[in-house]
Amino acid sequence: MTGVLMREGRFGAGGGALRPRRRWLPLLAGAWALFVITVGLCGPLLAAYSPTEQLGMPFQPPDGVHRLGTDVLGRDVLSRVLWGGQMIVLTGLGATLVAGAAGMAAGVLTGLAPRRVGDLVLWLVDALAVLPALLLILVLAAGFPGSDLAVVAAVALATAPFSVRVLRAATRQVVVTGYAEAAYARGDSRWAVLRHDILPNIAGPALADTALRLVASIHLTATAGFLGLGRSAPAPNWGRMINENIPGASLTVAPFLAPTLLIVLLSVCVGLLADWFADMASGEQR
């Protein structure tokens, strides 16, 4: 009977994401996301020129020397694209790790705590969630000008509250099942119940939430760069490159279109992976 239910959960309505015809989608999304992250992290090793060196006239179209042309100050666009992803990728990943760790800890603990205590903590978290994300970024960046760590902290503060609510709900859903009650009845410690019964059952929602938080972190980090926050110019940054090169759009589109496409591609692919994780978690729970 159990085997039949598992097969129905895997191939039925709840497990549609696992059908062979759709398995290529998360693989393709993961490959492209890995490509953009690799470009962001390892791009400086491939750059032909310094990202701050003026090599020609502003807004030259692509040619045999400058594959993507030059930017507003005559710098090589391809080299700046290869250098400019580090801040976006590292800040986005760093903020996601901080927000994910804080959200996991607070979400699980409030889910295990008595309901009134959990609700009180959740109200405090919601008070932080109502603050506009850009306001947090602007305040912290103004207090610590030129600091990438300030941007990481601001993005983590803006995204962590949503993780707390999601993971608390997932934890409460597991706690009320017979698994946790049976574990407590046979004398298992809280740590054993947390390790063997709760964490494995919320792994799917946690992965989906982490992917969504990464998308939000990428957007906020790019927005911070667009506004000139964090490490100051002339340090390359995909968000700042978009803002710098929009005035030359009528002459050449590559200087602002290349970083835009990379940000969009990374966000879309990570979003698709988040949907896949969510479908996996939903299929496992059926």
TORRO-250755 format. One record per atom (N, C-alpha, C): residue in three letters; y, z, x. Coordinates in steps of 0.02 Angstrom, whole numbers, padded with zeros to 5 digits, always signed. Atoms other than C-alpha are relative to their C-alpha. Layout:
N
ALAYZX...
***
This chain:
286
MET-00060+00000+00042MET+00000+00000+00000MET+00063+00000+00043THR-00057-00003-00045THR+00119+00046+00141THR+00011-00067+00035GLY-00006+00064-00033GLY+00082-00117+00230GLY+00030-00053-00045VAL-00028+00048+00047VAL+00120-00216+00073VAL+00075+00010-00008LEU-00071-00014+00007LEU+00287-00128+00052LEU+00039-00022+00061MET-00034+00021-00061MET+00332-00160+00233MET+00007-00075+00003ARG-00005+00072-00001ARG+00293-00343+00217ARG+00050-00025-00051GLU-00049+00020+00050GLU+00394-00356+00058GLU+00070+00014+00025GLY-00066-00015-00026GLY+00539-00270+00143GLY+00021-00048+00054ARG-00017+00044-00056ARG+00529-00388+00290ARG+00015-00070-00024PHE-00008+00070+00020PHE+00514-00553+00197PHE+00028-00008-00070GLY-00027+00005+00067GLY+00581-00510+00025GLY+00074-00007+00000ALA-00072+00008+00007ALA+00758-00505-00039ALA+00039+00040+00050GLY-00037-00042-00046GLY+00809-00363+00074GLY-00008-00022+00072GLY+00012+00019-00069GLY+00738-00442+00232GLY+00013-00072+00014GLY-00012+00072-00008GLY+00807-00616+00214GLY+00027-00019+00067ALA-00030+00017-00065ALA+00899-00604+00378ALA-00052-00011+00053LEU+00052+00007-00051LEU+00733-00601+00469LEU-00040-00065-00009ARG+00038+00062+00010ARG+00670-00767+00400ARG+00010-00046+00060PRO-00005+00041-00060PRO+00633-00892+00539PRO+00058-00048-00001ARG-00052+00051+00001ARG+00760-01019+00478ARG+00068+00028+00018ARG-00065-00029-00015ARG+00901-00895+00508ARG+00000+00040+00065ARG+00002-00038-00062ARG+00844-00816+00670ARG+00044-00031+00054TRP-00041+00032-00051TRP+00943-00943+00770TRP+00072+00023-00003LEU-00071-00018+00007LEU+01109-00879+00701LEU+00020+00060+00043PRO-00018-00055-00045PRO+01112-00707+00785PRO-00010-00016+00073LEU+00011+00020-00070LEU+01041-00784+00944LEU+00059-00041+00025LEU-00057+00042-00020LEU+01180-00914+00948LEU+00063+00042+00005ALA-00059-00044-00002ALA+01313-00784+00907ALA-00002+00045+00061GLY+00006-00044-00058GLY+01247-00667+01041GLY+00012-00038+00065ALA-00010+00039-00061ALA+01244-00807+01170ALA+00074-00016+00012TRP-00071+00016-00007TRP+01424-00858+01136TRP+00041+00062+00015ALA-00035-00062-00014ALA+01483-00678+01133ALA-00010+00020+00073LEU+00014-00016-00070LEU+01397-00648+01301LEU+00038-00047+00046PHE-00038+00048-00041PHE+01479-00807+01369PHE+00073+00021+00007VAL-00071-00019-00002VAL+01654-00750+01322VAL+00009+00065+00039ILE-00005-00063-00038ILE+01623-00574+01389ILE-00009-00012+00074THR+00010+00017-00071THR+01558-00648+01552THR+00061-00033+00029VAL-00062+00031-00023VAL+01712-00758+01566VAL+00054+00052+00011GLY-00051-00052-00007GLY+01821-00607+01537GLY-00010+00044+00060LEU+00014-00047-00054LEU+01734-00498+01665LEU-00004-00035+00069CYS+00014+00034-00064CYS+01686-00625+01800CYS+00047-00059+00013GLY-00044+00057-00008GLY+01822-00756+01774GLY+00040-00001+00064PRO-00039+00002-00062PRO+01928-00702+01924PRO-00038-00028+00060LEU+00040+00027-00056LEU+01784-00750+02039LEU-00002-00076-00001LEU+00003+00073+00007LEU+01794-00929+01973LEU+00068-00033+00002ALA-00068+00029+00003ALA+01983-00951+01971ALA+00017-00035+00066ALA-00019+00038-00060ALA+02049-01083+02091ALA+00066+00021+00029TYR-00067-00018-00022TYR+02226-01014+02101TYR+00015+00072-00020SER-00025-00066+00020SER+02318-00851+02093SER+00030-00005-00070PRO-00028+00004+00067PRO+02366-00809+01913PRO+00076+00007-00003THR-00072-00010-00001THR+02545-00772+01966THR+00037-00052+00041GLU-00031+00050-00044GLU+02578-00921+02082GLU+00026-00059-00040GLN-00030+00058+00033GLN+02698-01055+02021GLN-00020-00063+00038LEU+00029+00058-00033LEU+02616-01222+02056LEU+00030-00066-00024GLY-00028+00062+00026GLY+02715-01349+01955GLY+00055+00013-00050MET-00051-00006+00051MET+02838-01382+01817MET-00030+00035-00061PRO+00025-00032+00060PRO+02825-01281+01656PRO-00029-00050-00050PHE+00032+00037+00055PHE+02711-01347+01519PHE-00019-00071+00019GLN+00029+00065-00017GLN+02633-01490+01615GLN-00065-00009-00039PRO+00062+00012+00036PRO+02492-01570+01515PRO-00060+00003+00048PRO+00060-00001-00043PRO+02312-01558+01580PRO-00006-00063+00042ASP+00011+00057-00045ASP+02273-01670+01729ASP-00058+00018+00046GLY+00056-00011-00045GLY+02150-01683+01872GLY+00006+00062+00043VAL-00011-00060-00041VAL+02229-01537+01966VAL-00001+00063-00042HIS-00004-00057+00045HIS+02269-01419+01824HIS-00037-00019-00065ARG+00044+00022+00054ARG+02127-01437+01699ARG+00027+00016-00070LEU-00030-00018+00064LEU+02222-01348+01560LEU+00076-00003+00004GLY-00072+00006-00007GLY+02397-01389+01622GLY+00031+00063+00030THR-00037-00058-00025THR+02531-01263+01669THR+00034+00036-00058ASP-00029-00040+00054ASP+02613-01124+01571ASP+00076+00000+00003VAL-00072-00003+00007VAL+02791-01071+01535VAL+00036+00006+00067LEU-00030-00007-00067LEU+02823-01032+01720LEU-00031-00047+00051GLY+00031+00047-00046GLY+02721-01173+01795GLY-00062+00025+00034ARG+00061-00027-00029ARG+02567-01069+01832ARG-00061-00035-00031ASP+00061+00034+00023ASP+02391-01139+01817ASP-00030+00037-00059VAL+00023-00032+00061VAL+02331-01104+01640VAL-00073+00021+00007LEU+00070-00016-00006LEU+02145-01110+01681LEU-00010+00064+00041SER+00007-00060-00042SER+02165-00980+01819SER+00023+00062-00038ARG-00024-00058+00038ARG+02265-00867+01704ARG-00048+00018-00057VAL+00051-00015+00051VAL+02134-00885+01567VAL-00059+00037+00031LEU+00057-00033-00033LEU+01997-00837+01690LEU+00017+00071+00022TRP-00021-00067-00020TRP+02098-00687+01749TRP+00018+00043-00061GLY-00032-00037+00054GLY+02170-00637+01580GLY-00048+00033-00048GLY+00046-00029+00047GLY+02011-00587+01490GLY-00024+00070+00018GLN+00025-00066-00021GLN+01973-00431+01591GLN+00030+00056-00041MET-00033-00054+00037MET+02101-00324+01502MET-00025+00002-00072ILE+00024+00002+00069ILE+02046-00383+01329ILE-00071+00026-00006VAL+00071-00019+00004VAL+01860-00362+01362VAL-00010+00073+00019LEU+00011-00069-00022LEU+01868-00199+01460LEU+00032+00050-00047THR-00033-00046+00047THR+01993-00118+01342THR-00038+00002-00066GLY+00037+00001+00062GLY+01897-00176+01189GLY-00066+00037+00005LEU+00064-00035-00009LEU+01730-00116+01257LEU+00010+00075+00011GLY-00014-00070-00012GLY+01805+00047+01320GLY+00019+00037-00063ALA-00021-00031+00063ALA+01889+00086+01155ALA-00059+00006-00048THR+00059-00002+00044THR+01728+00042+01062THR-00048+00055+00020LEU+00045-00053-00024LEU+01624+00158+01171LEU+00027+00069-00017VAL-00030-00065+00015VAL+01747+00302+01149VAL-00003+00014-00075ALA+00000-00009+00073ALA+01765+00275+00962ALA-00071+00007-00027GLY+00069-00005+00022GLY+01577+00249+00941GLY-00030+00068+00015ALA+00027-00066-00018ALA+01533+00409+01035ALA+00031+00055-00043ALA-00032-00050+00042ALA+01662+00511+00941ALA-00022-00005-00073GLY+00021+00010+00069GLY+01613+00434+00775GLY-00072+00023-00011MET+00070-00021+00006MET+01427+00463+00806MET-00005+00076-00001ALA+00005-00073-00004ALA+01451+00645+00857ALA+00029+00033-00063ALA-00032-00031+00058ALA+01572+00688+00717ALA-00037-00018-00065GLY+00034+00022+00060GLY+01479+00586+00586GLY-00066+00036-00011VAL+00065-00033+00007VAL+01309+00661+00622VAL+00009+00075-00012LEU-00010-00072+00008LEU+01374+00839+00638LEU+00026+00018-00070THR-00025-00013+00068THR+01472+00831+00475THR-00053-00017-00052GLY+00054+00015+00046GLY+01320+00752+00393GLY-00052+00055-00004LEU+00049-00055-00002LEU+01210+00898+00447LEU+00031+00066-00024ALA-00034-00062+00019ALA+01341+01031+00407ALA-00003+00009-00076PRO-00005-00010+00072PRO+01356+01110+00234PRO+00052-00047-00030ARG-00040+00053+00030ARG+01438+00990+00113ARG+00075+00016+00001ARG-00071-00017+00002ARG+01601+01086+00098ARG+00032-00005+00069VAL-00025+00005-00068VAL+01622+01098+00286VAL+00009-00074+00019GLY-00005+00071-00015GLY+01585+00912+00305GLY+00057-00034-00036ASP-00056+00029+00037ASP+01709+00867+00168ASP+00067+00019+00030LEU-00063-00022-00031LEU+01845+00971+00252LEU+00014-00040+00063VAL-00010+00039-00061VAL+01818+00884+00419VAL+00017-00072-00017LEU-00012+00069+00020LEU+01815+00716+00331LEU+00071-00010-00025TRP-00070+00005+00022TRP+01983+00751+00250TRP+00048-00003+00060LEU-00041+00002-00061LEU+02057+00786+00422LEU-00005-00068+00035VAL+00010+00066-00031VAL+01982+00625+00488VAL+00037-00053-00040ASP-00035+00049+00042ASP+02051+00528+00339ASP+00076+00003+00010ALA-00072-00005-00014ALA+02225+00596+00379ALA+00019-00041+00061LEU-00013+00042-00058LEU+02212+00509+00547LEU-00009-00074-00017ALA+00015+00070+00017ALA+02141+00351+00468ALA+00058-00034-00036VAL-00054+00031+00038VAL+02294+00325+00358VAL+00059-00021+00044LEU-00054+00021-00045LEU+02408+00307+00510LEU-00011-00073+00020PRO+00007+00071-00021PRO+02442+00122+00547PRO-00022-00006+00073ALA+00027+00008-00068ALA+02346+00065+00700ALA+00055-00021+00049LEU-00053+00023-00044LEU+02497-00025+00772LEU+00048+00056+00017LEU-00044-00056-00014LEU+02601+00133+00755LEU-00029+00044+00055LEU+00032-00039-00052LEU+02475+00230+00859LEU+00006-00034+00068ILE-00004+00038-00063ILE+02473+00093+00991ILE+00071+00003+00027LEU-00069+00001-00022LEU+02663+00084+00997LEU+00022+00069+00027VAL-00020-00068-00021VAL+02684+00274+01011VAL-00031+00017+00067LEU+00033-00018-00063LEU+02555+00298+01148LEU+00023-00046+00057ALA-00022+00046-00052ALA+02609+00141+01243ALA+00071+00016+00022ALA-00068-00020-00019ALA+02790+00200+01237ALA+00000+00063+00042GLY+00005-00062-00039GLY+02739+00370+01303GLY-00028-00010+00069PHE+00031+00015-00065PHE+02637+00294+01444PHE+00009-00075+00014PRO-00013+00072-00009PRO+02719+00126+01485PRO-00041-00030+00056GLY+00040+00035-00050GLY+02612+00001+01578GLY-00070+00026+00010SER+00066-00031-00008SER+02453+00103+01553SER-00051-00033-00047ASP+00054+00026+00040ASP+02295+00016+01494ASP-00039+00056-00034LEU+00036-00057+00030LEU+02216+00187+01463LEU+00033+00023-00065ALA-00035-00018+00062ALA+02350+00222+01333ALA-00020-00046-00057VAL+00022+00048+00051VAL+02299+00064+01241VAL-00071+00016-00022VAL+00069-00019+00016VAL+02115+00116+01251VAL+00000+00060-00047ALA-00002-00061+00041ALA+02156+00288+01180ALA+00026-00015-00070ALA-00029+00016+00065ALA+02263+00216+01041ALA-00049-00040-00043VAL+00048+00040+00038VAL+02133+00087+00989VAL-00059+00043-00022ALA+00056-00045+00018ALA+01995+00220+00993ALA+00020+00046-00057LEU-00024-00044+00054LEU+02099+00338+00885LEU+00006-00037-00066ALA-00010+00039+00061ALA+02134+00198+00762ALA-00066-00020-00033THR+00063+00025+00027THR+01952+00146+00741THR-00053+00054-00011ALA+00052-00052+00005ALA+01851+00308+00761ALA-00007+00029-00070PRO+00009-00031+00066PRO+01889+00381+00588PRO-00046-00038-00047PHE+00043+00039+00044PHE+01800+00239+00501PHE-00073+00008+00020SER+00069-00012-00022SER+01645+00266+00608SER-00025+00068-00025VAL+00020-00066+00024VAL+01644+00450+00559VAL-00024-00003-00072ARG+00018+00004+00071ARG+01640+00410+00374ARG-00066-00038-00009VAL+00060+00040+00007VAL+01506+00275+00392VAL-00062+00039+00023LEU+00058-00034-00028LEU+01390+00379+00501LEU-00014+00066-00035ARG+00013-00060+00041ARG+01413+00537+00398ARG-00040-00019-00062ALA+00036+00022+00059ALA+01358+00441+00244ALA-00072-00018+00016ALA+00068+00017-00019ALA+01207+00371+00337ALA-00041+00062+00015THR+00036-00062-00015THR+01160+00544+00400THR-00018+00038-00063ARG+00014-00035+00063ARG+01175+00622+00227ARG-00056-00034-00038GLN+00053+00036+00036GLN+01063+00486+00158GLN-00069+00017+00028VAL+00064-00018-00031VAL+00927+00533+00283VAL-00017+00073-00013VAL+00012-00072+00008VAL+00949+00721+00264VAL-00031+00016-00067VAL+00025-00017+00068VAL+00914+00719+00077VAL-00070-00028-00013THR+00068+00026+00009THR+00749+00627+00102THR-00051+00054+00019GLY+00053-00049-00015GLY+00583+00716+00121GLY-00016+00005+00073TYR+00018-00002-00071TYR+00570+00674+00306TYR+00030+00062+00034ALA-00033-00057-00033ALA+00699+00802+00364ALA-00024+00066-00028GLU+00023-00062+00030GLU+00642+00934+00240GLU-00070+00018+00024ALA+00068-00013-00025ALA+00461+00915+00295ALA+00001+00023+00072ALA-00006-00020-00070ALA+00513+00928+00477ALA+00022+00072+00007TYR-00023-00070-00002TYR+00608+01089+00446TYR-00056+00047-00024ALA+00053-00042+00028ALA+00461+01156+00344ALA-00056+00014+00051ARG+00053-00011-00049ARG+00339+01132+00487ARG+00025+00034+00064GLY-00027-00040-00054GLY+00455+01227+00604GLY+00035-00038+00055ASP-00036+00038-00051ASP+00541+01087+00701ASP+00072+00026+00007SER-00069-00021-00012SER+00707+01133+00781SER+00048-00052-00024ARG-00051+00048+00021ARG+00870+01051+00731ARG+00005-00058+00048TRP-00002+00054-00050TRP+00871+00953+00894TRP-00058-00048-00009ALA+00058+00044+00011ALA+00695+00888+00860ALA+00008-00043-00062VAL-00012+00038+00061VAL+00741+00837+00683VAL+00052-00054+00012LEU-00053+00048-00015LEU+00899+00753+00747LEU-00028-00058+00042ARG+00025+00052-00046ARG+00805+00659+00884ARG-00053-00044-00032HIS+00058+00037+00024HIS+00649+00607+00790HIS+00007-00026-00072ASP-00004+00019+00071ASP+00702+00593+00608ASP+00067-00031-00020ILE-00065+00023+00023ILE+00889+00565+00593ILE+00025-00059+00041LEU-00028+00054-00042LEU+00946+00460+00742LEU-00038-00066-00007PRO+00034+00065+00009PRO+00807+00328+00726PRO+00016-00033-00067ASN-00012+00028+00066ASN+00847+00307+00541ASN+00071-00022-00011ILE-00069+00023+00007ILE+01034+00283+00566ILE+00018-00049+00056ALA-00015+00046-00055ALA+01017+00167+00716ALA+00028-00066-00025GLY-00025+00063+00027GLY+01041+00011+00610GLY+00072+00003-00023PRO-00070-00007+00019PRO+01202+00069+00524PRO+00045+00013+00060ALA-00041-00014-00058ALA+01264+00134+00692ALA+00015-00063+00040LEU-00011+00063-00036LEU+01239-00035+00777LEU+00047-00046-00037ALA-00045+00041+00040ALA+01322-00127+00634ALA+00072+00026+00004ASP-00066-00030-00003ASP+01468-00006+00636ASP+00031-00011+00069THR-00026+00011-00068THR+01486-00022+00826THR+00025-00071+00008ALA-00022+00069-00004ALA+01495-00211+00812ALA+00065-00011-00037LEU-00062+00007+00037LEU+01629-00199+00679LEU+00058+00034+00036ARG-00053-00034-00038ARG+01727-00074+00784ARG+00020-00042+00060LEU-00017+00043-00057LEU+01717-00196+00931LEU+00046-00056-00022VAL-00045+00053+00026VAL+01794-00334+00824VAL+00070+00029-00010ALA-00066-00031+00011ALA+01934-00216+00772ALA+00034+00016+00066SER-00029-00016-00066SER+01959-00161+00953SER+00027-00062+00034ILE-00023+00063-00030ILE+01972-00341+01013ILE+00065-00022-00032HIS-00061+00021+00035HIS+02101-00381+00879HIS+00060+00044+00021LEU-00055-00045-00017LEU+02206-00226+00917LEU+00021-00007+00073THR-00016+00009-00071THR+02194-00252+01105THR+00040-00064+00011ALA-00037+00063-00005ALA+02249-00433+01088ALA+00070+00007-00029THR-00066-00011+00030THR+02391-00378+00974THR+00045+00039+00047ALA-00039-00038-00048ALA+02446-00250+01103ALA+00025-00045+00057GLY-00022+00047-00051GLY+02450-00386+01235GLY+00053-00048-00026PHE-00049+00044+00031PHE+02544-00501+01117PHE+00069+00033-00002LEU-00063-00037+00004LEU+02676-00365+01098LEU+00026+00023+00068GLY-00022-00019-00067GLY+02686-00339+01286GLY-00016+00071+00020LEU+00018-00069-00016LEU+02604-00168+01288LEU-00057+00001+00051GLY+00051-00004-00052GLY+02486-00105+01422GLY+00028-00025+00066ARG-00020+00023-00066ARG+02490-00179+01596ARG+00053-00055-00007SER-00057+00044+00011SER+02655-00270+01613SER-00008-00066+00037ALA-00001+00065-00033ALA+02689-00451+01662ALA+00021+00009+00073PRO+00034+00065+00013PRO+02654-00552+01766PRO-00076+00004-00004ALA+00073-00006+00006ALA+02477-00482+01749ALA-00023-00041-00060PRO+00022+00042+00055PRO+02381-00609+01642PRO-00037+00040-00053ASN+00031-00033+00058ASN+02322-00557+01470ASN-00003-00052-00055TRP+00007+00052+00051TRP+02254-00670+01334TRP+00049+00009-00057GLY-00048-00012+00053GLY+02362-00588+01202GLY+00071-00018+00020ARG-00067+00016-00025ARG+02520-00601+01307ARG+00008-00074+00012MET-00005+00072-00013MET+02480-00781+01354MET+00016-00038-00064ILE-00014+00033+00064ILE+02483-00830+01170ILE+00075+00005-00015ASN-00071-00010+00014ASN+02656-00755+01148ASN+00045-00038+00048GLU-00041+00032-00051GLU+02724-00826+01311GLU+00004-00076-00010ASN+00005+00073-00002ASN+02669-01005+01280ASN+00010-00035-00067ILE-00014+00031+00065ILE+02703-01032+01095ILE+00061-00045+00002PRO-00059+00045-00001PRO+02878-01103+01133PRO-00014-00070+00027GLY+00015+00066-00028GLY+02797-01247+01228GLY-00054-00037-00039ALA+00053+00030+00039ALA+02676-01294+01089ALA+00013-00074-00013SER-00015+00071+00013SER+02767-01459+01059SER-00012-00043+00061LEU+00012+00037-00062LEU+02736-01509+01241LEU-00074-00001+00018THR+00072-00005-00013THR+02557-01448+01268THR-00027+00062-00035VAL+00028-00055+00041VAL+02444-01338+01163VAL-00049+00043+00039ALA+00052-00035-00037ALA+02318-01285+01296ALA+00020+00070+00022PRO-00017-00067-00025PRO+02418-01136+01366PRO-00009+00056-00050PHE+00010-00054+00049PHE+02412-01039+01203PHE-00063-00010-00041LEU+00059+00012+00040LEU+02265-01122+01118LEU-00064+00025+00034ALA+00060-00022-00036ALA+02137-01081+01255ALA-00013+00075-00009PRO+00015-00071+00011PRO+02157-00891+01248PRO-00011+00017-00074THR+00010-00011+00072THR+02170-00899+01058THR-00071-00014-00020LEU+00068+00019+00017LEU+02004-00989+01043LEU-00051+00049+00028LEU+00047-00047-00029LEU+01917-00867+01160LEU+00000+00066-00039ILE-00003-00062+00040ILE+01979-00716+01060ILE-00034-00010-00067VAL+00030+00014+00065VAL+01929-00797+00896VAL-00075-00007+00006LEU+00072+00010-00009LEU+01759-00850+00962LEU-00036+00066+00011LEU+00032-00064-00012LEU+01719-00676+01026LEU-00001+00042-00064SER-00003-00040+00062SER+01776-00594+00863SER-00050-00026-00052VAL+00045+00029+00050VAL+01678-00714+00752VAL-00073+00014+00018CYS+00070-00011-00021CYS+01518-00699+00854CYS-00021+00073-00007VAL+00017-00070+00007VAL+01524-00510+00860VAL-00004+00019-00074GLY+00004-00012+00072GLY+01560-00509+00672GLY-00066-00023-00029LEU+00065+00025+00024LEU+01405-00615+00641LEU-00057+00047+00022LEU+00050-00048-00023LEU+01303-00494+00746LEU+00002+00064-00042ALA-00006-00059+00043ALA+01372-00350+00642ALA-00034-00011-00067ASP+00034+00016+00063ASP+01313-00437+00483ASP-00076+00002+00008TRP+00072+00002-00012TRP+01142-00463+00560TRP-00028+00072+00007PHE+00022-00070-00006PHE+01128-00279+00610PHE-00001+00034-00068ALA-00002-00030+00066ALA+01180-00229+00435ALA-00059-00023-00043ASP+00058+00026+00037ASP+01046-00343+00359ASP-00065+00031+00024MET+00060-00032-00029MET+00916-00272+00478MET-00008+00071-00027ALA+00001-00069+00024ALA+00962-00095+00428ALA-00018+00003-00074SER+00015+00002+00071SER+00956-00140+00244SER-00073-00017-00012GLY+00071+00019+00007GLY+00785-00222+00264GLY-00046+00057+00019GLU+00042-00056-00022GLU+00715-00070+00356GLU-00002+00056-00052GLN-00003-00055+00047GLN+00770+00046+00219GLN-00035-00015-00065ARG+00033+00019+00062ARG+00682-00049+00080ARG-00075+00013+00005
***
